Amino acid sequence: MENKARFVGAEGRDKKVLEDVFFPAGITTANQVGLPDDSIMTKIMISGRKGEGFSIDIEKGQEVLKAVKGIELLASFERQ
């Protein structure tokens, strides 16, 4: 079994951190939405389609972003 690690800087703009976590896929949109419980959800649209050479685990990315930057993330792909 092969494991891979990627180092991502947690400092700087949230969009840059999002792009680094999901590299090489591009992020076409990133929006923040205020929820009724006063929390903020970040919604991103990832270019392409899941399975088109996309080897990043979305759930792992969500866990990393929550732990490192406190970002609650909802991710979807441009094309289903």
KAGI-V216668 format. One record per residue. SS is DSSP state (alpha for helix, beta for strand, coil for the rest). Layout:
ss:SS
ss:SS
This chain:
ss:coil
ss:coil
ss:coil
ss:coil
ss:coil
ss:coil
ss:coil
ss:coil
ss:coil
ss:coil
ss:coil
ss:coil
ss:coil
ss:alpha
ss:alpha
ss:alpha
ss:alpha
ss:alpha
ss:alpha
ss:alpha
ss:alpha
ss:coil
ss:coil
ss:coil
ss:coil
ss:coil
ss:beta
ss:beta
ss:beta
ss:beta
ss:beta
ss:beta
ss:beta
ss:beta
ss:coil
ss:coil
ss:coil
ss:coil
ss:coil
ss:beta
ss:beta
ss:beta
ss:beta
ss:beta
ss:beta
ss:beta
ss:beta
ss:beta
ss:beta
ss:coil
ss:coil
ss:coil
ss:coil
ss:coil
ss:coil
ss:coil
ss:coil
ss:alpha
ss:alpha
ss:alpha
ss:alpha
ss:alpha
ss:alpha
ss:alpha
ss:alpha
ss:alpha
ss:alpha
ss:alpha
ss:alpha
ss:coil
ss:coil
ss:beta
ss:beta
ss:beta
ss:beta
ss:beta
ss:beta
ss:beta
ss:beta
ss:coil
